[in-house]
Amino acid sequence: MGFAAGDAAAQHVTLGAFGKTLRQNLPQRSP
């Protein structure tokens, strides 16, 4: 779970707006 949390944080910073749109399409992925 540790690596997953770090990966999620990295993706949030890397994807940024893309991640926001992705979360809208995949609400179940939101924390």
Contacts in CASP RR format, 6 or more apart in sequence:
PFRMAT RR
TARGET T0000
AUTHOR 0000-0000-0000
METHOD contacts of the structure
MODEL  1
MGFAAGDAAAQHVTLGAFGKTLRQNLPQRSP
8 31 0 8 1.000
11 19 0 8 1.000
12 19 0 8 1.000
15 22 0 8 1.000
22 29 0 8 1.000
23 29 0 8 1.000
23 30 0 8 1.000
END
